Amino acid sequence: MARKRIDLLLENQTIEACAAEGKALTHWNGIVVFVPFAVPGDVVNIRVTKKNKKYYEGFIEKIVTPSKDRLEPFCEHFGICGGCTWQPLPYPMQLEAKRQQVEDQLVRIGHLNVPEIRPTLPSDKTQYYRNKLEFTFSSKRWILKDEDPESIPDSDRVGLGFHVGKFFDKVLDIKHCALQRDPSNAIRLFIKEYCVKNGLEFFDIRNNQGFVRNMFIRTTDAGDVMVIMCFYHDDKERREKLLNAVLEEFKQVTSLYYVINTKMNDSIGDQECVLYKGEPFIRESMEGLNFRIGPKSFYQTNSGQAYKLYSVAREFAQLIGKEIVYDLYTGTGTIAQFVSSKASKVIGIEYVPEAIEDARINAACNGISNCEFFAGDMKDVLNADFIFAHGHPDVIILDPPRAGIHPDVAKVILQASPERIVYVSCNPASQARDLAILCEKYDITAVQPVDMFPHTQHVENVCALSRRL
């Protein structure tokens, strides 16, 4: 529905509740008004900038009276950086808002018949919980409100950090990020300083020019550190000097990769990751199982919560040791191996070949012999012939990307008609859409939200489905 731009000031509005997409809401003359960065109980002046027939959107121009529940944000970049928008919201309120988000998508919007939704499982860590971050180089960083653009020297116009809000070409230079533990901040700051001092051109996102483009840092609870440097074009001498400087400064870097990416976007899933020095992978462990993680491997970003998430999936699967389990979108085979001791056989399918290779190696290293892994597009791999060749599934566990599952995949799952399905999702909206299809033959018997990303609106949700007799 089209939104019109307007300019309307609403004074002394009381924020009533949290809403979707990390926003909060109030009502004015019977119309819902959505604003970001608000806490229920705040009395605020709202500048409305957009409207449609059913709601308005705006921003807080002034907090008249802060809510008794409002907290001081812990990050200096709050409000500009696109992440951690719920910092002012007490953690118990975040958890309830995420449970409500799941209920809204499944029940109010999806009209699904579900049992009582369990309270959201909290994260043990609410800061420094991420094991992976991506940072973007920009030749024209975001200029802060209190800065005079005319007086900023050229050396300070570059930035290395996160995209601002929904702007693809706006990058906020990050001084300190409270999402990933040391040495993440130190590595990022060192690389930025090195590039500035040595004249390495920061990337011009709009015009696709420059040398240093983006970088990834991955860490594990065991202390492993992986750094992936991405360059727009190759310059062996300058590239190697930078990489050697990183190794010299940070002895704890166990895996150093580089990528030459000449595409129009920053994704590296289809790029060659070249190991420069160190191990080809880092290691994560869970319940006695060890997992090797390569530069392209998917692994849940909150390692501690991953254990809780997979424990819920295993509980919902109700395995007794005799079942054939299909783990769809298996990644590096973490869920498959996590449930393997309770199953007769586990079949894992994943799109990324490198992840499947890691899954096979992980299973061998963990002494697991009842897991088989296959690479390919899910809608092409999972079909009647595949099921005939590898055994009819008693239980299907699926953990798809945010977009959910392809209709052809849902069709094959219904045709296979396993006794139970466990659907793990990072997007309750697409999950609700897919569940509506699967509920043709299944009842939803349990719903468990899990908080993987504190201080954000994102929530992981696990649903148990049982085939109707």
N, C-alpha and C positions, 0 to 999 in steps of 0.2 A: 504494500500500500504506500502511495506516495506521501512524503513528508514535506510540509511547507516550512520555510524559514520565517520566523517571526522574532520580535523583540518585546518581551513582556516581563515585568518584574512582579513577582509574588512575594509579599512580605509576611514575616512571622508565620511561616508554615511549619507544622510539626511533622517530622518524619515518622511514619507509622510502622514500616516493616522493611526487611530486606527483600530484594526482588531478583529477577533473573539477570544474568550477565554481570554480576557483581554490583549492581546498582541497588538503590533504595527507592521507596515510593511514598508519596503522600497524595491527598486528593484536594482539588480546588474546583469548586462549583460542580462537583460530581464527576470531574475528569481526573483520571490517574495522571500523576506527574512523576517522571523518573529522573533521578539525579545520581551521579556517582559520588563516592567518598563520604557518604552520609551514614549516620548511626541512628537507629530507632530512638526517638526521644529528643533528638536535636531540634531546636527551633531555629529556622534558617530563612534567609531571603534567597529566593531562587530566580535566576535569570533564565526564562524560557526562550529557547532558540529554535525549536522545531515542534511542529504539531501535525497530527493527523486526526481523523474523526474520533478515535477512541482514546488517545493519550497525548500528553505533552512530554518533551524532553528538554532538560536544561542543566544548569550547573549552579553550585552554591556560590552566591556572590558574597554572602556574609553569614557567619554562624552567630546568631543573636544570643542564644543560650545553648551551650553544649549539653548533650545528653549526660546523665549521671554515669552512663556506661562507657562513654567515649574515652579511648586511650590515646596517649601521645604516640604518633608513629615513631618507630625505632630507626627508620632509614632516612638519611638526608635527601634521598632522591624521591621520596614519596610524593605522589601527585603528578610527577612528570614522567618518570619511568612507567612503562606500561604494565608492570607486574605488581604483585602484593598490594592490591587495592583495598584489601580488608584490614590493614594494619590498625585502624582505630577501633575495630570491632573486637570485643573480648572473645577469646577462643571458644568458650562454650556456646556463644551466640553464633559463631561461624559454623560450628558443627550442626546446630539445629537448622540453620539456614540451608545447609547442604542437604540435610534430610528432607526439608520442605521442598527443595528444588527437585529432588527425585520424585517425591509424591506428586508435585505439580505435573511433571512430565508424564509419569506413568498413569496417574489417576485423573487429574483435572483435565489435562490436554489429551492424553492417550486413551482415556476411558477404559483402562484395563482393570480387570478384577484382581486385586492383589491382597495378600494378608497384611497385617500391621507391619509397617516398615520399621526396621530396627533402628536404634540410635546410631549415628555415624561413628565409626571406629576412629578414635583420635590418633594423631601422630605423636609418638614419644618426643620427637624433636619438632619445634615450630620455627626454628632458625637453623641455618647451616645443615639442611636436610637433603639438599640435592647432590647427586653424584655426577651431574653433567650440566654444563652451561655452554652456550654459544655467544660469542661477542663479535660485533661488527665494526670494522674500521670505516671511518667516514672522513672525507677531506673537508667537510663542512658540517661540523657538529652543531647540535641544538644550542642556541644562544639563550641563556637564562634571562629572566625579566630584569634582574638588577645589574646586568652587564651592558656596557656601552659598546655596541658593535664596531664603532669607529676606532676605538682605542685598543681593540684586541690584536695582539701581534699574530703574524701568520703561523708561528709555531704553536699557538694556543687555539687555533681555529679547527684543528683536527680532533677527532675523538675516537675512543674505543669503548664500546659499551652496548647498550640495548636500544632497540627501536622505541621511539616515543609513541605511546598509544597505538593507533592504527595506521600511522604514517610509515610507508615502506622506506622512504628516503630520509627520514629524520632519526638521527642517532644521538642519544644522550651519553656524554662521556661519564663513565662510572668511576667514582673515587673508591667506594667500598660497597660490596654487595654482601648481604647477610644470608644469602641462599646456599653458598658452597663454602666449605671450610678451607682453611689454609692447606696448601699454598696458592689457592686459586687467585685471590686478589693480588698477591705479590707477583705471580707470574704475569698476569694481565698488565699490571702497572709497569713492570720491567720491560715487557715487549713494547708497550707504547713508547716509553722513554727512549728505548734503543732506536726504534723506527724514526722518532723525531730527530734525535741527535745525528743519525746517520743518513738522513734525507731519503728514507724509504717512503714512496708516495702512498698516502692513504687513499682508499678507493673512493671515487666519485660515483655514487650509486645511480644518479640520474643519467650520467653520460657514459657509464661503464668504462672508466679510465682509472689507472692507478696500478699499484703493485701488490700491497698487502690488502687482503679482501675481508676475510673473517677467520675466526679461530674457535676451536672447541677445547674445553678442559674436562676430562673425566677423572674421577677419583673413586677409591674404594675404601671400605672400612679396614681393609688389610694394609692400607698405606700406599697402594699403587697409584701412580699419576700418569695419565696419558694426555699429551698435548698434540693437537692437529692444527697445523698452520696452513691456511689456504691462500694461494697467490693467484692473481688474475692472469699473469703470464710468467714464464720462467726466466730467471736471471741467476744462473748457478752460483756465481761468486757472491752476490748479495744474499741470496737465499741461504747458502751454507754458512756465511758469517753470522747471520741472525740465529740460525738453528744451533750453531756451536756456542754462541753466547748464552742461549737458554740452558744448554747442557752444563756449561761451566758455572752458571749462577745457581742452578737448581739441580743438585745431585740426586734429589729424590724423584726426578722425572724418570720413570721406568720405561716409557714408550713414547717415542717422538716420531710423528708422521708429518708429511706434507702432501698437499694437493695442488695441482695446477688446474684451476677452474676458469674456463673462458666463456662459460654460459651466461645467460641473462639472469640467472638466479643463484642463490648461495647453497642450495642443497648439494650434498656430496654422495647421495645414494647411488647415483649413476656415474660417479667419478672414480678414478684410480687413486687409492690412498697408498702412498709410497712410504715404507718404513725407512726412516733415516738412521735412527739409532735405537737400541734397546730391544725389549721384548715385543713380539707382534701383538700382544694382548695384555690386558690387565685382568685381575682375578677378583671375583666376589664369591662369598660363601653363604650358605643358608641350610640350616638343619643338617650339617655334616656333608652337604653337597657342595662341590666347587664348580664355578662357572667361569669360563674365560670369555672376555668381552673384547671384540675387535673394534676398529674405528667406526664401522657401520652397524654394529650389532645393537639390537634393541634390548635394553634392560630397564626395568622400572626405575624411574629417576629418584625415587625415595626408597633406598634399600631396606630400611627398617620396616616401612609400611608394606613393602613387597611381600615380606614374610607373612604379615597379617592377611593381606589380600589373597595370597595363594592358600593360606590355611582355610580361609572361608570357602574358596573354590573347592578345595579337597573335602571339606565338611559337607558342602552341598552335593557333591558327586556321590556320596554314600557308597563308597567302594568297599567290597568285601574280599577282593583278591581274585575274582573270577572274570572280571569284565574286560572287554576290549574298549579302550578309550581313544577317541580322536581328539587331539588338541589342535584346533584350527587357529591359524595366525600365531604359531608357536614361538616366533622370535628365535632366541638361542636355546629353546627347549626347556626353559626354566619350569613352567607349570608341568610339562610332560614328565620331567624327571622328578619333580616334587611329588607327583601322585603315583609314580611308577611302582613303588613298593607295595601299593594297595591294589594294583591291577594285574591282569594277566598279560596284557600287551597294550602299548601306547603308540599311536601313530601321530606324528607331528607334521604339519604342513605350514610352509612359510614362503612368502614371495622372494625374500632376499637370499640369494645362494650363499653368500658369505656367512649369514646367520645360521643357515642349515649346516654348513661345514663346522661352525663352532659348536652347534648342538650335538653333532655326531662325536666330535672330539671330547666334549664335556661328558657325554654319556659313557664313553670308553674310559675316561679318566676316573669317573665315579663308579666304575664297575657295574654299570647298568646294561643289561643285555636284552631287555624286553621293550626297548624303544627303537622305533624306526622313523627316520625323518626324510621329508621330500620337499623339494623346492619347486615353486611355480605359482602362477596366478591361481588363487583359490577357485575361481569359477571355472577354470580350465582343468585343474587337477582333480578336484572333488567331483566325481561323477559315478554312475552306476558301475562302470567297469573297474574303477579304482576300488570301490567298496567290495566288489566281488573278489578282486585279487588279494585284498589285505584284510578282509574280515569285516563282518557287520558290526557297527559300533553299538555297544550297550549304553555308553555314555558319551556325549559330545560336550567338550569344553571349548568355548570360543572367546577370544579376546581380540576383536577386530580393531582397526584404526577408527578415528573419530567419525568417519563417514558411515560406519556400520558395515553390514554385509550386503553383498550383491543379491538381487532377487533370485538369480539362478542358484546361488548358494543356499538361500532359504528353502528353495524348492527341493534341492537334493536332500537337505536335512529332514524335511517333512517326509520325503519318500523313504529315506533310511529309517525314520521313525524309531530312534533310540529310546530306551526306557526313560532316560533322564537327560536334560540339557542344563549346563551351567553357562550362563552368559555374563561375561565380565566386560564392562564398558567404561570408557572415559567420557562418554557423551550420552547422558540419559535421554536426550531427545531422539537421537538415531536409534538408541536401544529400544525406546518405546515403539517406534515405527516397526522395527524388526520383530518385536515381541507380539505385536498385533497380528503379524503373519503367522508366527509360530503357534500362537494360541488357537489356531484352527484345530490343532490336535492336542495342545498342552495346557495345563493349568500352572500358573505361577504359585509356587508354594513357599517361597522365602525371598526377602529382599534385604540386602545389607549394603548400605553406603560405607565407603572407606575414604578417609581424608588422606590423599597422597600429597596435596599441595596446600599447606596452611597459608593463611592470609590471602588466598585467591578464592574465586568462586568455583573453581574446578573441583569436581568430585568423581571418584570412581564408584561404580555401582555393580553389585553382583546379584544376579537373579537365578533362583533355582526353578526349573520347570520339570513337571512330571507328566508323562503321557497319560491321557485319559483312557480308561479301559472301555 
